[in-house]
């Protein structure tokens, strides 16, 4: 038998059952400390402080080595002379006790407690808790340095005592005397008092149970100044109402999941200190929701609120359907307080869509409002948010989840997800990849039940011992899937038939047993694909549905999902029923449901249902509700959902150029928000708009504006200028946009004086435009940034103060218009300004703001630009090791399809290589940038590229040409830089010549 170590009481070490002498008190203290921190490297200095409680003698180091040698002789008497042995190992500066965890009693104690908490059987739990507590033999070692470790173990012992009492009470055993003694010794432990009240009530002593509550309330008030928690208050009310449940019958717990339950319970405990996200991934029916319910029960018993959001697995879910359920549940809780009353949550309330404009700010205010609401509700006692069937969630719900996951660690919330295997779904893959970066993220993948667990499940469902062949057949047919097993056990022949497609057969049998009217109701319900209001079902079926759904066969398939709302018991049932419908009947049912639900169903649902009934003459209805769904999704900030509807609308509008053009212009604006300025998706949408433009007789200027913006992003400056000139006549927003585009073209092509004039005209025109009108255009027209571009122009012209004033004015306009995109743009253009002016500190700060804004608001272009400027600032600040990272970050900016600004980033990188002393690479980059400038006409920093090349070559003529070009462009910032470089170059040449003469 190997060595065994016991620290749950006076230190004891045994080998083969015989005690091992490990030295005097100080040497025993050393071993106890090493055991409590086993398999960790502990420094000699820390051990000295621990042994002498921070007051070591002068000879402590030598004495410590003596104690270590003594322990080695005691623990490994057969080790070779002068060897450190295998257990107590030397490490640089310290020691490590290397022992198997199971050799230490407190590790075995912790494992037994975890298994007891995980089992679904109270009798088993009581036995495991009893075994765990039997390992305790007295008080632990008292060493100041490890008092936190000891305190955790003492608390775990008390929690195990409570767990043992709870398990005994759950089985119906009378443990009142023991419980009384425990509660008397620990009067502030509310869970133990609750078990005492429950045990007293179940033995017919209601008055004593109420008295125990009163005594606990007095103790909590007198000694802690608090009221009893939710668990005690709820039990007190139930005892008064005689509403206390009977002890649970054995065999009906969640079976076969001890490991998963243990891990989830540990996660819950951790999350109540520091928030966590966890995902339970598995096939349909594997028990994901049952595990979530177990966490729900554990949290509820501890007084922690739990809210659920469930996603429909068929049909079209409204935007943010998951979060609508969660938010409505949270705002109803008293803990929500002021966080429930923010207008940013209005999109989750019932009611018709208000206006259809896109507000860039509102989307992210809503994200933050939900995060604040979750944090507020969690603050007092923690919170569990369960998002069930995440695989069927709409994309906007996934985006909100990704945002919340980045903040959940700041509160006390466990966000628990259930979903099916998602590897085939790119959106889910991206979502889970993001979640995996959240602190402490866990993913559980429960497997099928083994034969023992299946036998236990059958016993619990049937009350009889299953025959071996039945257990074997169920395991083989279902792979241990608990839902399939449960369904098959309700069928006439659970051991026969086909494997899991037999679930459909079971559903079909039950559906065929219904009368025609009831079957019609269930067909409509499966077509709905999610929870359905009974009013809609009654209207569509023309029947008294409440009575019909009480039919025994229907009741097995259908459950209530809230007041006046029903759904199939499991999504697989709905899918099986839907698959059994003939296509013509499906189409007719979809049309009936849409006609009946026009005032109740969402625009997205109506569009979906009419879309499935196009063959029955509902094409116009489908188009009308698809456009309405896009408007509704836009209002709710669900931009991806809006784009999906607009894509469908565009396909339906082929042959109607004016209406299709409007759709593509809206798509272009929304795509710039979601996938980035200059992306290929934006390019394709705008190209289609350009093709439609000659075929419409409406005002073409909004389209010309959009196409002009696209041409600038593609570095097609002549096209952009031609389109801009067609917009400048008149007053208002569009003429301002025309001058703005001309100014942008002037900047990129190096005509700085003209750019300054056009941008100043745009600024003057914008002063006459209500800032709220600018916000109202968000998502419909491109963004106007005349102050930002003028800042870049004035910086190059040598007026840095005016440039910074323009950036401040841009930020002020964004604040007045409450435009987060404008605020983000101010940070972005500050970053570009830092590149122009070689201002490293400004670049670092602007890069940080760009990345934070882009990550928070889902704008990838800001993230990639921030990454590049951060790497440039690192290199320009002296870290040449970041050169490769800077090049990679520069390339990333253009992966989305942006064509302009290439020469600007290339000039910045070339200069950074020059500063780092890498002249050959600097010259190559300058050559590359000048070739780009010549090919595309983006000549704004051509003088800077000539300067870098001239400096890298030591070419005075090149430097002179750089200064001449910069002067011609009016770029005084660059001409001064080139002139300074030329002076340095002359001095270098003179020095070189004089050296050669010598």
DOLOFI-860322 format. One record per residue (C-alpha): x, z, y; residue in three letters. Coordinates in pm, whole numbers, padded with zeros to 5 digits, always signed. Each point is the difference from the previous one (the first is absolute). Layout:
BEGIN
XZYALA ...
***
This chain:
BEGIN
+00000+00000+00000UNK +00148-00089+00343UNK +00039+00241+00290UNK -00321+00131+00156UNK -00014+00142+00351UNK -00267+00242+00125UNK -00027+00082+00372UNK -00372+00097+00016UNK +00102+00364-00006UNK +00342+00162-00060UNK +00253-00274-00076UNK +00034-00067-00373UNK +00202-00262-00189UNK -00029-00059-00374UNK +00174-00223-00252UNK -00167-00049-00337UNK -00233+00286+00093UNK +00286+00241+00062UNK +00075+00139+00350UNK +00306-00128+00185UNK +00190+00238+00230UNK +00061-00177+00331UNK +00194+00265+00192UNK -00069+00251+00270UNK -00273+00003+00270UNK +00174-00239+00242UNK +00078-00249-00278UNK -00364+00023-00116UNK -00116-00066+00359UNK +00220-00310+00008UNK -00150-00130-00325UNK -00356+00071+00121UNK +00065-00194+00321UNK +00152-00291-00194UNK -00301-00005-00233UNK -00252-00001+00286UNK +00188-00298+00145UNK +00095-00151-00339UNK +00141-00352-00016UNK +00079+00012+00372UNK +00347+00007+00157UNK +00039+00327+00192UNK +00296+00035+00234UNK +00240+00288-00040UNK -00067+00113+00358UNK -00377+00012-00066UNK +00050+00194-00323UNK +00225+00251+00175UNK -00264+00058+00267UNK -00270+00030-00268UNK +00189+00256-00209UNK +00089+00225+00291UNK -00318-00066+00210UNK +00195-00163+00280UNK +00268+00278+00027UNK +00274-00102-00245UNK +00329+00190-00026UNK +00328-00170+00082UNK +00072-00054-00369UNK -00340-00158-00073UNK +00136-00347-00087UNK +00237+00140-00262UNK -00268+00233-00136UNK -00246-00290-00031UNK +00250-00196-00209UNK +00044+00308-00220UNK -00377+00024-00054UNK -00020-00372-00082UNK +00277+00036-00258UNK -00179+00300-00153UNK -00327-00193-00029UNK +00178-00291-00165UNK +00153+00234-00261UNK -00342+00157-00068UNK -00204-00321-00016UNK +00252-00224-00179UNK +00241+00222-00193UNK +00124-00296-00209UNK +00099-00224+00290UNK +00362-00119+00022UNK +00243+00211+00198UNK +00017-00082+00373UNK -00304-00223-00040UNK -00308+00043+00224UNK -00223-00070-00300UNK -00332-00184+00000UNK -00236+00253+00161UNK +00156+00136+00318UNK +00174-00303+00148UNK +00240-00028+00294UNK -00100-00232+00283UNK +00182-00069+00327UNK -00047+00317+00198UNK -00234+00169-00245UNK -00160+00036-00344UNK -00298-00123-00200UNK -00172+00172-00293UNK -00096-00284-00231UNK -00267+00116-00247UNK -00308-00164-00153UNK -00300+00099+00216UNK -00199+00109-00306UNK +00266+00262-00074UNK -00112+00202+00307UNK -00315+00210-00018UNK -00132-00071+00349UNK +00015-00377-00068UNK -00202+00051-00319UNK -00241+00218+00199UNK -00052-00274+00259UNK -00059-00262-00270UNK -00260+00214-00180UNK -00185+00062+00328UNK -00001-00370+00079UNK -00141-00083-00345UNK -00264+00269+00035UNK -00115-00136+00335UNK -00015-00352-00142UNK -00207+00061-00309UNK -00372-00051+00014UNK -00072+00271-00256UNK -00032+00356+00139UNK +00089+00162-00334UNK +00322-00202-00021UNK +00076+00078+00363UNK -00042+00374-00060UNK +00237-00011-00296UNK +00266-00190+00195UNK -00028+00231+00299UNK +00030+00301-00232UNK +00312-00146-00162UNK +00152-00067+00342UNK -00065+00351+00132UNK +00147+00154-00316UNK +00341-00130+00111UNK +00004+00248+00289UNK +00178+00329-00080UNK +00038+00158+00345UNK +00139-00061+00348UNK +00244-00281+00077UNK +00351+00040+00141UNK +00008+00103+00369UNK +00251-00226+00175UNK -00067-00089+00361UNK +00117-00361-00041UNK -00253-00076-00274UNK -00294+00203+00125UNK -00198-00320+00077UNK +00044-00108-00364UNK -00111+00342-00121UNK -00298+00001+00236UNK -00116-00337-00135UNK +00018+00130-00356UNK -00189+00318+00086UNK -00272-00206+00167UNK -00012-00228-00306UNK -00046+00308-00220UNK -00296+00120+00210UNK -00150-00351-00004UNK +00040-00007-00380UNK -00181+00335-00024UNK -00284-00149+00203UNK +00001-00310-00218UNK -00022+00211-00316UNK -00296+00196+00140UNK -00173-00323+00113UNK +00043-00152-00347UNK -00134+00314-00168UNK -00301+00012+00232UNK -00062-00371-00065UNK -00023+00067-00373UNK -00251+00280+00060UNK +00233+00286-00100UNK -00054+00337+00168UNK +00326+00081+00183UNK -00155+00209+00279UNK +00220+00313-00051UNK +00325-00200+00015UNK -00126-00202+00295UNK -00097+00314+00191UNK +00351+00141-00043UNK +00158-00329+00116UNK -00225-00031+00305UNK +00061+00363+00093UNK +00375-00062-00014UNK -00028-00330+00192UNK -00308+00031+00224UNK +00083-00303+00215UNK +00000-00255-00285UNK -00334-00172+00048UNK +00005-00211-00317UNK +00039+00310-00218UNK -00283+00172+00187UNK -00218-00307-00056UNK +00067+00024-00374UNK -00094+00369+00007UNK -00328-00082+00177UNK -00071-00276-00252UNK +00079+00225-00298UNK -00221+00280+00137UNK -00291-00236+00062UNK +00024-00155-00346UNK -00018+00346-00158UNK -00325+00067+00187UNK +00148+00204+00285UNK -00108-00194+00308UNK +00011+00305+00229UNK +00357+00079-00104UNK +00099-00365+00057UNK -00143+00013+00353UNK +00174+00332+00061UNK +00331-00155-00105UNK -00053-00269+00263UNK -00082+00258+00268UNK +00314+00198-00084UNK +00213-00315+00014UNK -00146-00099+00335UNK +00082+00347+00139UNK +00359-00016-00129UNK +00058-00348+00144UNK -00142+00102+00338UNK +00185+00334+00024UNK +00339-00111-00131UNK +00020-00368+00090UNK -00261-00053+00271UNK -00165-00291-00183UNK -00329-00079-00170UNK -00024-00090-00372UNK +00085-00358-00090UNK -00233-00273-00116UNK +00033+00088-00371UNK -00119+00360+00048UNK -00273-00093+00250UNK -00140-00270-00225UNK +00001+00227-00308UNK -00165+00279+00201UNK -00281-00238+00098UNK -00041-00119-00359UNK -00021+00357-00129UNK -00266+00082+00258UNK -00195-00311-00108UNK +00058+00055-00373UNK +00160-00345-00002UNK +00318+00081-00193UNK +00081-00252-00277UNK +00034+00124-00355UNK +00343+00003-00168UNK +00114-00348-00094UNK -00055-00103-00360UNK +00325-00073-00182UNK +00110-00356-00059UNK -00151-00164+00311UNK +00303+00003+00229UNK +00212-00301+00089UNK +00182-00065-00326UNK +00336-00149-00076UNK +00139+00025+00353UNK +00212+00317+00022UNK +00301-00177+00151UNK -00200-00187+00262UNK -00202+00308+00094UNK +00313+00207+00035UNK +00166-00258+00223UNK -00311-00039+00215UNK -00043+00374+00037UNK +00364+00030+00108UNK -00057-00281+00247UNK -00305+00177+00140UNK +00198+00319+00047UNK +00277-00189+00177UNK -00241-00202+00214UNK -00163+00314+00134UNK +00337+00075+00160UNK +00124-00353+00077UNK -00238-00292-00041UNK +00042-00240-00290UNK -00137-00332-00130UNK -00049-00064-00372UNK -00141-00293-00195UNK -00158+00005-00346UNK +00031-00351-00143UNK -00161-00116-00322UNK -00248-00231-00163UNK -00373+00038+00052UNK -00132+00308-00175UNK +00337+00159-00074UNK -00100+00318+00182UNK +00135-00051+00351UNK -00314+00127+00171UNK -00028+00288-00248UNK +00349+00112+00093UNK -00093-00024+00366UNK -00310+00210-00069UNK +00223+00261-00166UNK +00206+00019+00319UNK -00326+00020+00193UNK -00109+00296-00211UNK +00334+00176+00035UNK +00001-00049+00377UNK -00362+00101+00043UNK +00058+00317-00198UNK +00284+00084+00237UNK -00219-00055+00306UNK +00158-00335+00089UNK -00247-00266+00125UNK -00013-00328-00193UNK -00141-00333+00121UNK -00038-00324-00194UNK -00003-00365+00090UNK -00111-00242-00271UNK +00049-00374+00008UNK -00248-00246-00150UNK +00145-00205-00280UNK -00222-00303+00044UNK -00121-00188+00302UNK +00113+00017+00358UNK +00093+00342+00135UNK -00050+00059+00372UNK +00318+00049+00200UNK +00148+00350-00039UNK -00269+00087-00258UNK +00226+00257-00163UNK +00084+00166+00328UNK -00355-00013+00130UNK -00099+00234-00284UNK +00299+00226+00056UNK -00037+00022+00377UNK -00373+00071-00019UNK +00068+00283-00244UNK +00283+00141+00210UNK -00185+00003+00332UNK -00277+00200-00165UNK +00244+00283-00080UNK +00032+00285+00251UNK +00380-00021-00016UNK -00010-00345+00164UNK -00065+00147+00345UNK +00087-00224+00294UNK +00174-00252-00226UNK -00346-00110-00123UNK -00124-00080+00347UNK +00252-00262+00110UNK -00152-00341+00090UNK +00270-00165-00212UNK -00202+00093-00311UNK -00316-00173+00122UNK +00060-00300-00225UNK -00068+00217-00304UNK -00348+00099+00119UNK -00323-00175-00098UNK -00150-00251+00237UNK +00008-00367+00098UNK +00318-00166+00128UNK +00049+00046+00372UNK +00219-00267+00155UNK +00218-00254-00174UNK +00318+00007+00206UNK +00327+00107-00159UNK +00159+00307+00152UNK +00360+00024-00118UNK +00010+00363+00102UNK -00310+00109-00188UNK +00131-00085-00344UNK +00298+00228+00027UNK -00188+00270+00189UNK -00236+00001-00298UNK +00287+00031-00249UNK +00143+00292+00195UNK -00344+00159+00043UNK -00053-00002-00377UNK +00346+00152-00052UNK -00077+00269+00261UNK -00337+00071-00164UNK +00161+00041-00342UNK +00266+00230+00145UNK -00258+00209+00187UNK -00221+00053-00305UNK +00304+00084-00215UNK +00150+00252+00239UNK -00192+00315-00104UNK +00008-00022-00381UNK +00128-00345-00093UNK -00195-00312-00099UNK -00033-00244-00289UNK -00101-00361+00071UNK -00084-00203-00312UNK -00011-00381+00034UNK -00161-00120-00322UNK +00043-00354-00139UNK +00249-00103+00268UNK +00057-00331-00181UNK -00335-00121+00138UNK +00067+00109+00359UNK -00017-00237+00293UNK +00332-00086+00164UNK -00075+00194+00317UNK -00058+00317-00201UNK +00341-00054-00159UNK +00164-00039+00341UNK -00154+00324+00123UNK +00121+00174-00318UNK +00353-00131+00062UNK -00011+00141+00351UNK -00135+00337-00114UNK +00267+00026-00271UNK +00268-00009+00269UNK -00150+00310+00164UNK -00146+00202-00288UNK +00318+00203-00053UNK -00054+00159+00342UNK -00314+00179-00120UNK -00140+00175-00308UNK -00183-00286-00172UNK +00016-00147-00348UNK -00111-00364+00008UNK -00082-00090-00360UNK -00056-00364-00096UNK -00144-00149-00315UNK +00046-00368-00076UNK +00042-00247-00280UNK +00334-00170-00072UNK +00076-00190+00316UNK +00308-00208-00075UNK -00199-00324+00036UNK -00132+00091+00345UNK +00248-00063+00281UNK -00187+00219+00249UNK -00003+00295-00238UNK +00364-00055-00090UNK +00088+00014+00370UNK -00216+00307+00051UNK +00149+00192-00291UNK +00349-00103+00108UNK -00068+00153+00343UNK -00150+00313-00153UNK +00303+00041-00224UNK +00206+00061+00314UNK -00217+00297+00097UNK +00168+00338-00066UNK -00077+00130-00348UNK -00216-00296-00107UNK -00096+00007-00369UNK -00155-00262-00224UNK -00162+00106-00328UNK -00087-00249-00274UNK -00210+00180-00263UNK +00015-00163-00343UNK -00274-00016-00260UNK -00094+00316-00189UNK +00174+00066-00329UNK -00191+00073-00323UNK -00010+00378+00055UNK -00139-00041+00350UNK -00256-00258-00118UNK -00115+00241-00271UNK -00038+00274+00263UNK -00196-00236+00224UNK -00234-00095-00286UNK -00055+00368-00088UNK -00086+00075+00361UNK -00247-00289+00023UNK -00170+00030-00339UNK +00044+00367-00091UNK +00121-00098-00349UNK +00336-00050-00168UNK +00075-00375-00002UNK +00090-00179-00321UNK +00364-00117-00009UNK -00100-00366-00029UNK -00215+00030+00317UNK +00291+00143+00201UNK +00236-00267-00131UNK -00252-00274+00075UNK -00061+00121+00354UNK +00373+00023+00074UNK +00062-00348-00136UNK -00300-00161+00171UNK +00040+00160+00341UNK +00367+00081+00032UNK -00113+00355+00069UNK -00197-00099+00311UNK -00229+00302+00063UNK -00273-00201+00170UNK -00020-00257-00277UNK -00007+00280-00258UNK -00278+00182+00183UNK -00204-00319+00031UNK +00048-00089-00363UNK -00104+00348-00110UNK -00334-00063+00171UNK -00049-00326-00190UNK -00171-00028-00341UNK +00326-00075-00180UNK +00303+00138+00180UNK +00232-00089-00288UNK -00108-00366-00034UNK -00022-00313+00212UNK +00265-00165+00217UNK +00268+00176+00209UNK -00050+00067+00373UNK -00204-00313+00063UNK -00246+00202-00206UNK -00061+00201+00316UNK -00180-00308+00127UNK -00200-00014-00321UNK -00100+00364+00049UNK -00114-00074+00354UNK -00184-00310-00113UNK -00184+00197-00269UNK -00111+00256+00252UNK -00105-00260+00254UNK -00200-00188-00259UNK -00184+00320-00088UNK -00143+00017+00352UNK -00330-00148+00109UNK +00019-00309+00217UNK -00053+00175+00334UNK +00262+00269-00065UNK +00245-00261-00125UNK -00059-00198+00319UNK +00089+00309+00207UNK +00323+00051-00191UNK +00088-00368+00031UNK -00040+00032+00377UNK +00211+00315-00004UNK +00285-00168-00187UNK -00016-00294+00243UNK +00031+00245+00292UNK +00337+00103-00141UNK +00000+00343+00164UNK -00222+00292+00101UNK -00342-00137+00097UNK -00269+00147+00219UNK -00322+00049-00198UNK -00196-00155+00287UNK +00187-00328-00039UNK -00038+00011-00377UNK -00373+00065+00033UNK -00042-00281+00255UNK +00194-00248-00215UNK -00177+00093-00324UNK -00347+00076+00132UNK -00011+00299-00235UNK -00012+00378+00016UNK +00367+00029-00086UNK +00028+00380-00003UNK -00236+00025-00297UNK +00150-00297-00179UNK +00356+00135+00021UNK -00114+00320-00170UNK -00035-00203-00323UNK +00235+00161-00258UNK +00203-00317-00056UNK +00028-00061+00374UNK +00092+00361+00071UNK +00301-00036-00231UNK +00125-00294+00203UNK -00096+00104+00354UNK +00079+00310+00204UNK -00085+00115+00348UNK +00275-00052+00253UNK -00162+00195+00280UNK -00343+00046+00153UNK -00199-00315-00070UNK +00303-00186-00136UNK +00075-00105-00359UNK +00281-00173-00186UNK +00108-00081-00353UNK +00160+00296-00173UNK +00327-00191-00033UNK +00121-00329+00150UNK +00059-00141-00349UNK -00370+00032-00069UNK -00084-00199+00311UNK +00258-00262-00090UNK -00134-00030-00354UNK -00355-00036+00129UNK +00104-00258+00260UNK +00193-00205-00254UNK -00312-00016-00215UNK -00201-00178+00272UNK -00047-00378-00012UNK +00141-00169+00315UNK -00340-00118+00135UNK -00140+00352-00036UNK +00304+00148+00172UNK -00051-00231+00300UNK -00369+00086+00025UNK +00072+00373-00018UNK +00264-00026+00272UNK -00248-00180+00227UNK -00276+00258-00067UNK +00235+00286+00075UNK +00117-00159+00325UNK -00354-00077+00115UNK -00107+00356-00072UNK +00307+00165+00155UNK +00028-00188+00329UNK -00056+00322+00198UNK +00205+00229-00226UNK +00290-00191-00155UNK +00312-00071+00202UNK +00073-00350+00134UNK +00281-00034-00255UNK -00235+00086-00286UNK -00263-00243+00124UNK +00261-00275+00034UNK +00115+00068-00356UNK -00348-00002-00149UNK -00112-00315+00182UNK +00331-00160-00097UNK -00086+00053-00365UNK -00335-00168+00064UNK +00117-00309+00190UNK -00125-00221-00283UNK -00353+00125+00067UNK +00001-00124+00361UNK +00158+00298+00175UNK +00302-00180+00149UNK -00106+00061+00362UNK -00064+00367-00076UNK +00344+00027-00156UNK +00170-00150+00307UNK -00200+00209+00247UNK +00079+00328-00173UNK +00363-00098-00061UNK +00050-00038+00375UNK -00189+00325+00062UNK +00221+00170-00259UNK +00311-00121+00184UNK -00139+00141+00326UNK -00085+00329-00169UNK +00343+00030-00163UNK +00170-00075+00330UNK -00202+00270+00173UNK +00101+00246-00272UNK +00369-00098+00043UNK +00004-00146-00352UNK +00197-00307+00107UNK +00102-00114-00348UNK -00361+00016-00111UNK -00101-00195+00312UNK +00259-00266-00079UNK -00133-00036-00354UNK -00350-00063+00135UNK +00131-00243+00263UNK +00186-00192-00270UNK -00324-00041-00192UNK -00187-00095+00317UNK +00258-00264+00087UNK -00045-00163-00341UNK -00378+00005+00043UNK +00021-00156+00349UNK +00181-00318-00102UNK -00178-00278+00186UNK -00095+00225+00297UNK +00316-00028+00215UNK -00106+00216+00297UNK -00100+00298-00213UNK +00297-00043-00234UNK +00235-00011+00301UNK -00135+00333+00124UNK +00060+00152-00343UNK +00359-00124-00016UNK +00080+00128+00350UNK -00124+00342-00105UNK +00205-00022-00320UNK +00309-00088+00204UNK -00044+00304+00225UNK -00064+00239-00289UNK +00290-00138-00204UNK +00240+00072+00286UNK -00108+00365-00024UNK +00022+00029-00377UNK +00282-00225-00123UNK +00203-00048+00316UNK +00059-00227+00296UNK +00132-00337-00107UNK -00081+00042-00368UNK -00070-00300-00219UNK -00359+00119-00046UNK -00050-00010+00378UNK +00160-00343+00008UNK -00243-00134-00261UNK -00306+00143+00174UNK +00106-00141+00336UNK +00082-00338-00154UNK -00355-00025-00128UNK -00131+00094+00345UNK +00218-00272+00153UNK -00142-00256-00241UNK -00357+00099+00090UNK +00050+00002+00376UNK -00058-00377+00061UNK -00335+00023-00181UNK -00169+00266+00218UNK -00165-00028+00340UNK +00022+00370+00099UNK +00256+00154+00241UNK +00337-00073-00168UNK +00209+00245+00206UNK -00015+00299-00237UNK +00131-00228-00273UNK +00272-00141+00229UNK +00109+00355+00083UNK +00028+00092-00368UNK +00189-00321-00079UNK +00232+00052+00296UNK +00087+00348-00122UNK +00067-00139-00346UNK +00224-00275+00143UNK +00208+00263+00183UNK +00042+00200-00318UNK +00106-00316-00181UNK +00250-00084+00278UNK -00196-00320+00079UNK +00046+00055+00372UNK -00096-00346+00127UNK -00333+00019-00187UNK -00060+00353+00127UNK +00066-00105+00361UNK -00234-00298-00026UNK -00281+00218-00137UNK +00065+00272+00260UNK -00034-00243+00292UNK -00353-00079-00117UNK -00097+00366+00047UNK +00128+00086+00348UNK -00292-00122+00213UNK -00259+00249+00122UNK -00020+00378-00009UNK -00023+00261-00273UNK +00164+00072-00330UNK +00066-00351-00132UNK +00181-00128+00315UNK +00213+00316-00012UNK +00080-00088-00361UNK +00107-00349+00110UNK +00257+00130+00248UNK +00109+00263-00252UNK +00075-00267-00260UNK +00191-00208+00256UNK +00205+00309+00084UNK +00074+00063-00367UNK +00115-00360-00042UNK +00217+00036+00312UNK +00166+00312-00138UNK +00082-00146-00340UNK +00131-00327+00147UNK +00219+00178+00256UNK -00188-00102+00318UNK -00010+00355+00130UNK -00112-00058+00359UNK -00299-00208-00115UNK -00078+00256-00267UNK +00003+00280+00258UNK -00240-00194+00222UNK -00248-00084-00276UNK +00003+00350-00145UNK -00052+00147+00348UNK -00301-00229+00045UNK -00137+00120-00334UNK +00051+00362+00107UNK -00185-00067+00327UNK -00289-00168-00184UNK -00023+00289-00245UNK -00042+00249+00285UNK -00340-00157+00060UNK -00102+00036-00367UNK -00167+00319-00123UNK +00247+00161-00248UNK -00291+00067-00234UNK -00049-00375-00030UNK +00350-00026-00142UNK -00083+00252-00271UNK -00323-00183-00072UNK +00201-00311-00079UNK +00215+00172-00260UNK -00033-00179-00330UNK -00161-00303+00168UNK +00279-00129+00226UNK +00380+00036+00008UNK +00159+00293+00179UNK +00108-00032+00365UNK +00339+00160+00080UNK +00102-00134+00347UNK +00159+00328+00114UNK +00203+00023-00319UNK +00137-00354+00021UNK +00066+00033+00371UNK +00207+00311-00079UNK +00224-00213-00223UNK +00025-00269+00267UNK +00089+00244+00276UNK +00254+00175-00222UNK +00185-00329-00050UNK -00023-00072+00372UNK +00191+00322+00060UNK -00281+00222+00125UNK -00008+00275-00263UNK -00207+00233+00216UNK -00276-00260+00040UNK +00012-00066-00374UNK -00061+00365-00080UNK -00275+00016+00260UNK -00173-00289-00176UNK +00023+00175-00337UNK -00151+00309+00160UNK -00278-00216+00149UNK -00067-00155-00342UNK -00031+00346-00152UNK -00226+00113+00286UNK -00229-00301-00054UNK -00016+00077-00372UNK -00087+00363+00073UNK -00273-00095+00247UNK -00141-00249-00247UNK +00045+00247-00290UNK +00179-00280-00185UNK +00236+00121-00276UNK +00130-00352-00054UNK +00105-00011+00366UNK +00172+00337-00040UNK +00180-00126-00307UNK +00106-00315+00184UNK +00161+00211+00272UNK +00224+00156-00266UNK +00071-00341-00154UNK +00105-00158+00329UNK +00209+00304+00087UNK +00189-00071-00322UNK +00054-00363+00104UNK +00115+00121+00344UNK +00253+00230-00166UNK +00141-00297-00192UNK +00036-00203+00320UNK +00166+00282+00192UNK +00214+00137-00287UNK -00161+00342+00055UNK +00058+00182-00331UNK -00186+00323+00081UNK -00302-00187+00134UNK +00007-00215-00313UNK +00005+00298-00232UNK -00298+00163+00172UNK -00200-00324+00019UNK +00074-00084-00365UNK -00128+00338-00110UNK -00324-00048+00196UNK -00044-00353-00137UNK +00037+00115-00359UNK -00223+00302+00041UNK -00271-00206+00170UNK +00023-00284-00250UNK -00015+00229-00302UNK -00283+00207+00144UNK -00210-00298+00102UNK +00085-00245-00277UNK +00181-00257+00220UNK +00292-00133-00201UNK +00161-00200+00282UNK +00061+00322+00195UNK +00158+00164-00305UNK +00238-00289-00067UNK +00099-00027+00367UNK +00056+00376+00018UNK +00215-00014-00313UNK +00216-00274+00147UNK +00049+00166+00339UNK +00084+00331-00170UNK +00270-00167-00210UNK +00131-00191+00303UNK +00021+00325+00199UNK +00189+00165-00287UNK +00258-00281-00011UNK +00026-00030+00380UNK +00048+00378+00007UNK +00305-00020-00223UNK -00125-00001-00363UNK +00144-00324-00135UNK -00120+00096-00346UNK -00354-00101+00106UNK +00087-00366+00068UNK -00146-00129-00328UNK -00314+00208+00046UNK -00036-00143+00350UNK +00018-00357-00133UNK -00260+00075-00268UNK -00232+00166+00252UNK +00036-00298+00233UNK -00105-00239-00275UNK -00303+00216-00083UNK -00152-00056+00345UNK -00059-00365-00078UNK -00132+00023-00355UNK -00358+00007+00128UNK +00042-00341+00166UNK +00111+00079+00357UNK +00221-00278+00138UNK +00076+00113+00357UNK +00254+00272+00097UNK +00246-00123-00265UNK +00273-00065+00260UNK -00060+00345+00154UNK +00061+00191-00322UNK +00288-00231-00090UNK +00166+00067+00339UNK -00041+00375-00050UNK +00154-00017-00348UNK +00287-00223+00117UNK +00084+00246+00278UNK -00018+00292-00247UNK +00250-00172-00231UNK +00222-00066+00300UNK -00005+00368+00103UNK +00078+00097-00361UNK +00313-00219+00013UNK -00136-00257-00248UNK +00079-00302+00219UNK -00034-00269-00265UNK -00352+00112-00094UNK -00089+00035+00368UNK +00111-00358+00064UNK -00197-00131-00299UNK -00316+00177+00120UNK +00047-00132+00352UNK +00034-00353-00140UNK -00317+00052-00199UNK -00189+00130+00303UNK +00112-00288+00223UNK -00107-00251-00264UNK -00344+00167-00010UNK -00020-00011+00381UNK +00088-00368+00006UNK -00247-00090-00276UNK -00296+00206+00120UNK +00051+00031+00373UNK +00013+00382-00008UNK +00287+00021+00252UNK -00071+00337+00160UNK +00319+00162-00140UNK +00211-00315-00042UNK +00243+00132+00264UNK +00037+00325-00197UNK +00076-00198-00316UNK +00266-00201+00186UNK +00149+00329+00127UNK +00024+00144-00349UNK +00155-00319-00137UNK +00246-00023+00286UNK +00105+00363-00041UNK +00034-00035-00377UNK +00221-00308+00044UNK +00189+00127+00306UNK -00122-00318+00171UNK -00004+00038+00379UNK -00172-00338+00046UNK -00286+00107-00225UNK -00039+00321+00200UNK -00005-00193+00322UNK -00269-00229-00141UNK -00203+00306-00097UNK +00019+00137+00354UNK -00094-00340+00147UNK -00305-00038-00229UNK -00119+00353+00071UNK +00031-00059+00375UNK -00198-00323-00028UNK -00277+00181-00186UNK -00004+00287+00247UNK +00104+00242-00274UNK +00222+00221+00216UNK +00026+00263-00275UNK +00162-00259-00227UNK +00214-00168+00266UNK +00156+00334+00094UNK +00066+00076-00367UNK +00159-00342-00055UNK +00212+00033+00314UNK +00125+00340-00115UNK +00086-00151-00336UNK +00187-00285+00166UNK +00208+00250+00201UNK +00086+00193-00311UNK +00089-00324-00172UNK +00244-00104+00280UNK +00174+00336-00020UNK +00028-00042-00378UNK +00149-00348+00039UNK +00256+00122+00257UNK +00100+00286-00227UNK +00038-00238-00293UNK +00210-00245+00206UNK +00236+00268+00132UNK +00049+00136-00350UNK +00088-00348-00124UNK +00258-00045+00281UNK +00174+00321-00104UNK 
***
